[in-house]
């Protein structure tokens, strides 16, 4: 199942994105979503970050529980794999914060680019990706250390392909989509057909 979430939008697709059905916001305190993530190992567990309020969690899509106000200013949210997944939130101007329980948060060690705009976590390896004005970075140790990947241009978004750990996508500041087939060592415009 795919989930589409944003400002006042919550929809699901069970056919790979061909058609979309509205989902209920249930008892969620607001529909002003500034971050949304689905647990890779428990697809019924959703996390929503509400502007000014913080992180909420649901296991059924209807009954939401408040987790933490620490993410109230976050603009991106991601969840790692595992039975006890780590949560990541990106706060503009401050950087990346991480939590093992969704309640207690701390700064990710030496996370690059406080002005980073994009965040993703590989649903299999747990590698964390950040996109920002200087390109794309990866952490293979849950945010403790970072490596700059080969993309030289600024990026707004980054996404790891859940079916292929070596395949990454990045959206540049001018809207161009680049793809890497080798874990970020080299990048090519996604329209090149490679």
N, C-alpha and C positions, 0 to 999 in steps of 0.2 A: 504494500500500500504506500502511496505517495501522499504527503501532506503539504499543502500550500498555506502559508500563514504570513500575515502582515498587518498593516494598519486596517482594522475592521474587516479582515479577511481570514477565514479559516475554512478550507475545503480539503476533501480527500478524493483520491482517484484509485480505483482498483484495477484499472486497465492500462497501466503504464503512462498515464497522462492524456489519453485520448479524450476521456470525459471526466468531469469534475462534479462532485456533489457537495452542497454546503454541509459543514459540520457545526455542531452547536458549541457555543462558548460556555455553556453550562453556567456554573456559579462564578466564573472568572470575574474578577473585580472590574475589569475594563477590557475593551477591545483594541486598545492602543498598544499593539505588540511591537516591541523593538528588539526582538530576538526570539527564536523558536527552535527547538531541537527535539528529535525523536531518539530514544535510546536504541542503539543498533542491535542490542541483544534482547530487548524487550519492547517491540514496536508499539505496544499499547501504552507505554510510559512516555508521556510528553512533558516538556518543560516550556514554559512561556515566560518571557521577561516583559513586564509591563512598565512603560515609561513612568518614572516617578514613584513607582510602587515596589518593584523588585521581582524576584523569582517565584513562580508558582509551578506546581507539579500535579499531574493527574495520571491515573492508571486506567481510566475508563472514558476519557474525553468529556466528561460532564462535571464530575466532582473534583474541583481544584483545591489544593492546599497551599497556603503561604509557606515558602521555604526561607527566604531571606530578603531584607531590604537592601543588602549590600550591592546588588546589581541594578539598582534603580536607574542609573545613568548609562547602562550598557546598551550597545547597539548591535551586538552580535553574541550568539550563544552557541555552544557546541557540547556534545556529550561523547565521551570515549567508550570503547567497548568494555565488556566484562560484567560480571554479576554485581560488582560494586563500582560503577563507572565514575570517572572523574568528570567534573563539569568545568567548562571554561567560559569566561565572559570577557568581552573586549569593551573597555571604557575609553572613549576618545579623550586624548590628552593625558591619560593616566596609564594606559596599557592593559596588559592581560592579567586577569586574576583567575585563580583556580581553587576548586573545592572538592574534597572527597565525599562530602555529604550534602552539598547544596545549601548548607546553613552557615558554616564557617569558611571564610574566604581569605586567601593570601595572595600577594603579588607573585607572579611567575618569575623565577630567577632570571635576570638579565634578558627578559623578553625585548626584542628590538622594536624600534619605531613606535614610540608612544602615540603617534598619529596614525597607527595602523587602522585599516578600515574593514578588512576581511578576515574571517576565521573559519577553519574547518578542522575536523579530526577524522583521520582514516578509520573507518568502522571495523577494520580487521587488525591492523598493526597498532593503532592508537597514536600514530605520529600526528603531531599538531602542526598546522600550517597557519601562517599569518601573511596577509597581503597588505601593502602600504606604499607610500610614495617611493621607496627604494626598491620595490620588487616583491619577491616572495621568499619566506624563510620557513625552515622545517626544524622541529625539535623531535628527536627520537626518544627523549627521556622525560616526557611529561612536562616540558617547559623549563627544565633546569638549564639547558644549553641549546644554542641555536646555530644553524648553518644557513647562510644565504644561498639560495638556488640561482641557477643561471639566468633568470629573467632580469634584464637590466632596467626595463621601464617600470614606471609606477603601476601598481595594480590596486583595483578597488575590491575585488573578490577573488577567492581561491577556492577550488573544490577538488577533493580527492575522489577518484572513481571507485565506488564500492566493489566493483567486479575485477579491478586490475590495480594493484598497489602501485605500479610504476606509472600509471596514467594520471596526470594532473591537468586542471584547467585553470586559467587565470583571465579575468576581465580587466583590461587596461582602463586608464582614466578616460580615454577617448572612445570606449565601448568595444574595442577590438577583443576578440576571444583568441587566446593562445592556448596551445596544447603541448604537453610534454609526454613522451612515451617512455622516458628513461628516468623517472623519479625526479625530474626538475633540472637535470644536467643541461639539456638543450630544449629550446622552445621554438614552436613554429605556429604560424597563423592557422587556426583550426580549419579554415576553408581550403587549405592546401591538399587535403585528401590523404595525408599520410598517417 
